[in-house]
Amino acid sequence: MTRPALLLALLLPVHADEVELTDGSRLSGTVTELADGGMVLLSSPLSFEPFQLKADHLKRVDFSTSAEVEDNHDAMVFLANGDRFTADLKAIDAEAVTVLTTFAGEIRVPRAAVQTVQLGVRKRKLIYEGPQDDAGWTAKGGWRYDDESFVADSGGTIARKFDIKGSFSLRFRVAWENTPNLQVYFADDSMETTGKADRYYLQFGGSGLELKRQQSKEGAQQYLSMASVPGSPEDYPEEKLEIEVLVDRKLGFVHLYLDGEYIDKYPDPVKSAPSGLGIMFRSNIGGDDNQVVDRIEIREWDASIDRHRREERGDEKQDVLITRSSDRGTGSILGLTPGPDGGTVRYQGPHHEKPVDLPVSEVSTLFFARPADAPAAEEPPLVLALRGRGSLGVSGCTFGSDSITARHPLLGELSIRRDAVASLLRDVEEEENAGNYQESEEEEQ
């Protein structure tokens, strides 16, 4: 490194904001102020005075941070203008919904500004991710552990039990040379290839993919087909495929994703899901064939949340409450009483003489009535993409060392933790392209 270049590197901050302009040029420093239609001030150790940039030439700002921002909130709040963010639900009254956020602390949101509160959206608990080694797994036959993968060059099984008593998701990648021949058993109470068992299994080979149900009930048909998915290994020229199954033990469905694309959901023909805790990969290859299983991920999964996430709200003039067991009521959401596991939601239905109190843990979705005279939602020129899940549309911002003061069309002036904001963008399309650090997400999904 030349001496001038070394001096420049020493002068620049280790953690610097990066500003991208509409002509593609980039500048690094610390953003101190932004006002739409005005200017952006960018402080830099290379200049005695902050750089002054025209705000309408700004495309995006990526904010630096050395801190990890935890997002363990249990509710997703959707505002009337399309903004969304995670929070914990703290109170509901006739005027407002009060939530506790990571990015701005407690916020009292006017009811007219709230479109939906989706409960139970805490990130799915990770049960297993790997393999990092073969500890806990039982291998038989041609399986071996090699560099964060399980490799098979002949027949055999590798199996393990996990703490997955409820609904769960299983995701993994299979890669192969020549032709794959893999069976994956899940919700397995046996973990053996012979004898009676109660479980699901996927079979992937030269003729494609099939999902089956095996049952151990005396006198009943042992193997029941659930689905045959069209296609063959030749459809994957890179000789690898990511498979994800989501097991809804409550309603008895298996959802299938291939390479991230949702294929379908399939009902359990036995009408009740198996209760086993085992996962087993069985190789049936021979000759010169070879197959690898890696990127295994097992998570808890709340199937009811996915079912209700895209529910139509119905009549916008009334509140709507949906429970996790899919009961739906149209009426009035009166309030929230704090207590263990989130407290209770008080709800008055048209067919109830008195209000009923429902545990928050049993509530999936709250839709809030929108007044008929509510003004059209504004579309601010700037979007703050949060480091957790969500984004906020704002107008001008002022930047401090630890916080951002922003003007929101529904929430008014907000003081937002600077380290909770990933980036600032000039339009929603850019924000979506940026990934927005959200579900995944999830989620997702």
N, C-alpha and C positions, 0 to 999 in steps of 0.2 A: 504494500500500500504506500502511495506517495505521501510526503509530509503534509501537503494541503488537504489531501483526501482524509488522512488520519485526523487532522485537526477538525475537519468538518464532522466526522463521525463522533468525535468527542463532544462537540458542541450540541449536537442534536440530542433530544431527550430519548431515554431508552424506550419509554412508552409514549408514543406520539399519536395524536389524531391524524387521520389521513383524509384530505379533502380532494374530491374528484370534481372537476368542472365539466361543463357541457361540451367543451372542445376536446375532452379526453386527457387534459393535463392534470397533474396531481401535485399537491403540496402537503408537507407534513408540519405539524406544530401542535398548538393547543387552541381550539376554538373557544373564544370568549364571548361572542355575541352574534346573533343572527336575527334579522327582522325582515320578513318578506317584503319585497319591494324596496328594501334599503340596502344594507351591507352586511357582509360577514367579516368579523374581525378574527384574524388568525395570529396568535402570538408565537414568536419563534426566537430562539437564542441567537439567530443569525441577523436579527434586526432590532434596532433601538425602539422602534414603534411597531405595533401590530400591523400586519398586512391588511389592507382594506380591499375586499373583493365584492363585486356586485352580486347580490343574493340571487338575482334571476339567472346568473351564470352557474349557480351551484347545481350539481347533479346528486351528489351524496356525500355524507361524512361517515367514516367508520371511526368509532370512538375506541380509544385504547383503555385497557384496564388490566390490573395485575390480580384482581380479586375474582373468585368464583361466586356467582350469584345462584343461590339455591332456589328452586321453584318446586316447593312441596305443597302448594295450595290445592284445596279440594274442590274449588268451584271455578268455572269459566264464566265470566260476565260478558254478555254481548250487548252493546249499546245500540240505540236507535239509529245511529249513523253508520253502523257496521264495524266500529272499533270493538276490540275484544282484548281481555286480559284475565289472568288467573288471580284468585283472591280467596280468602276465607270469609264466609258469610257470617256477619256478626249481629245484624239486627234488621228487622223490617217493620215499618210503621206506615201510617196512612200517607205520609209525604215522601218517604225516601227508603232506599235500601243501603245499609251501611256495610262496607266490606273492608277487610284489612289486606293491603297489598304489600309486596316486597319493595316495589319501586317508589311508592309515595305514601306509605303508611296507611292510616285509616282515611277512607273517602266516603262521604255521605252523598250518594247518587240519587237525584230526584227520580221518583218512580217513572215519570213520563220519559225519562232518558234511558231507562232499562228496557231492553227487549226481552232478553232471556237470561236466566241463571241456570247453568248446567252443573249439577252436583256430581260428586264422585269421579272427578277427572284427574285426581292425583296420579302422577306418573305410575305406570304399572310396575309393581315391585319385581325387581330382577331376582330370579331364583338361581339361575346358572348362566354363565357365559364362558365359552371356551371351545375346545379344551386347552388349558395351559399345561396340563400334564394328564396322566391317566389315573390319578388317585381317585378312589371311589368307584371306578368302573371295573366291571368284570368282563374280561376278554376270553373268548374261546375260539379256537381255530385260527384263521388267517388274518386276524386284525392285529395291528400294532400302532403304538403312538409314535408320531414323527413330526416334529416342528409344528406344534399347535394344530395337528390334524390327526384323525384316525384313518389309517390306510389299510386296505384289504387287497390281497392278491390271490385269495382263494376263499372258500366258504368258511363261515364262522359268525359269531355274534359278539357284540359288545353292549353291555347293559348297565343300567344304574337306576336306583329309586331316588325320587325327589319329593320335597314337601309341596305337593300340588293336589291338595284335597278338594279344592274348588275348581272353578273354570280356569283354564290356562291357555297360553299360546306356546307353540314349539316352532322354532325357525332354525333351519340349517341349510348348508350348501352341500350338494353332491357334485363331484367332478369324476370323470372317467376316461379311460383309454379303451378304444374299441367299442364295447357295448356294456352299459350298466345292467346290473341285476341286484336290486336292493329292496328289502322289505323293512319298513319302519313301524314298529309296534308302539302304541302310546295309550295312556290310561290302562296300563297292562298290570294285571294281578298275578301273572305267572312268570314272565321273563324266561320261559322255556319254549323251544320250537315244537315240542310234542306234548301231548296230553291236553286236557281241557283248560280253557282260559276264557276270561271275560275281558275284551279289549277291542280297540280299533287297530287297523293297520293299512298302510299305504304300500303298494307294490309298484315299483318303477323299473321297467326293463325295455326290451326291444319292441314290445307291442304297445308301449305307452304307459299310462298311469291309471291305477285302479284303487279305489278306497273301499275297504270292506269292514264288516263288523263280525267279530267272533264272539260267540256266547257259550256258556258252559251249562246251561239249563238242561236237565235230563229230558230226553225225548224230543228236544227242539233241534231244528236245523242248525248245525254248528257254524257254518259260514254264510253270511248274508252280504250280497253286493250292495253298496251304497251309491257308487258312481264310477263311471268309466270316462276318463277325460280324453278326448280325441288328441292325436298327436303321437310322436315317437321321438327317440333320442336324436334322430337326424334333424329335427326342428331346432336343435341347439348346436350350431356349428362350432362353438367354442368348447363343447363337451363339458358344460357345467350348468347347474340349475339350482336356484334358491327356492326352497319349498317352505311354506308356513301353513300350519294348521292351527285353528283356534277352536278349542273344545268348550262348548256351552253345556256344562253338566246339568244345569238347572232345567233347560228346555229340551236337551237332547239333540243338539245340532253340531255338526262339524263344518267350519268355514275353511275354504282352501284358497291360498294365494300361490301363484307361480311367478317367480321373478318380479314380485311386488304387485302383480296384477291380480285383482280379485276375480276368482273363477265362479264360485257359487257357494251356497250353503246346502248341506245335505242332512235330512232328518235321520235320526237313529231308528232303524227298523224294529228294534227291540222296545222302543218307546221309553227307555230309561238309559242314561249314560253309564258306562262302566266306571267303577270307583277306584281302579288300580292307580298306583303311584309310579309305575315303572315306565322307562323309555328304553327300547332295545332296537339296535340296528343289526340287521341280518344280511350278510353278503352271500350270494348264491353264484358268484362268478367262478370261472375256471380258465385253464389254458393261459393265454397271454393277456387276459383282461386284467384291469386294475381299476379300483375306485377309491375315492377319498371323501370323507365326511368332515367338514369343518364349519366354523362360524355357527356353532350351536348356541342358541339363546332360548331360555325358558323363562316366562314371566307369568305372574298372576294376571288374570283378565276378568274384568267385570263386563259380562256380555250385555247386561241391561243398559249400560251407558252407550255402547255402540248402537243398540237397537233404537234408542230414543234421541240420539244426537241429531238426526235429520227428520224428526217428527214435524209434521205440519201443525202450526199453532191453532188454526181454525179462526174463530171469531176474535178479531183484534180488540173489540170493545170490552172484552171480559178477560179476567185472569184465568189461567189454565194451570193445573197441577197434574204431573204424571209421576206415579210411584215406580219403584224398581221392578215391581211385579206387573207393570203395564196397566194398572188401573189409571183411568183418566177422568178428571173432574173439571168442569167449567163453572166458575163462580167468583169468589173473592178471596185473595190471599191477605189475611188480616194482620199477621205479624209473626214474629219469631221470638221464642222464649229461650234464652241461653241455658245450657245444661250439658251433661255428659254426651259425648259423641255428636256434638253440634247442636243439641237442644231439640226443640220441636217447632214445627211450622203450624200456625193456626189457620184453618181454612174453613170457609163457609160455602157449602154447596147449595144449589137451588132446592134440593130434595132433603136437606138436613134441617131439622128444627133448630138445632144448636150447632155452633162451630165445633169442629173436631181438631184435635192436636195430633199431628203425625210426626214421628221421629224423623229428624233430618236424614238419618242414616237409611231411611226407607224411601226417601224422595229422590227422584231422578232429575226432573226438569220443572222449572218455574217459568211460565210465560206471564208477563205483566201487560195489562191492558194499555192500549195506546189511545190517548184522547183524540176525539174526532177532529178537534181544532189544532192539533199539534202541528207546528211548522215543519216544512220539509227540512231534512237533515242537511247541514252544510257539508261541503267537501273541502276541508282546509288544504292548502297547497303543500304542506309538509307532513311526513309520516315518521314517527319515532318507532323503530323496530326494537322491541324489548328483548333482553337477553334470556328471559324466561320464555313464556308462550304468549304471543299477542302483539298488538301494535296500537298506537294512538295517533289520530290525525290532529295536528296542531297548527297554529299560525306562528307568530314570532316566538323566539326563544332567547333567553339570556342565560349564559353559561357561567357558573361559578366553579371553584376548584373541586367541590364535592357534589354539587347539585345543578339541576337545570330548571329554570322557571319558565313554564310553557303556558300558553293560552289555549284552552280546549273549548270547543263550541258548546259542549253540554256540561262539562265539569268545572268550567271557569278556570281560574289560575291554579296551576298545580306546581308544587315543588317536588321534583323527581330526582331520585338518586342518580347521579351521573354514571356510576358504574353499573346501573341496571339497564342502560340504554346501549344497544349494540351499534345502531346506525341511524342516521337521519337521511331520508330520501324525499325527492320532490314529488313523487306520484306513487299510487298504489301498485301499478304494474312493476315498477322498479322494486318495491318492497317485496312483492311476491317472488320475483326472480331472485332476490337476495337470500331466500330461504327462511328469513324471519326468525330463525332459532326456535321454531315452535314444533308442534306435534310431529310429531313424528312420528307428523308426526304418527309425532307420532306416527302421527301420528298421526299424522299422522296420519296415515289412513286417508 
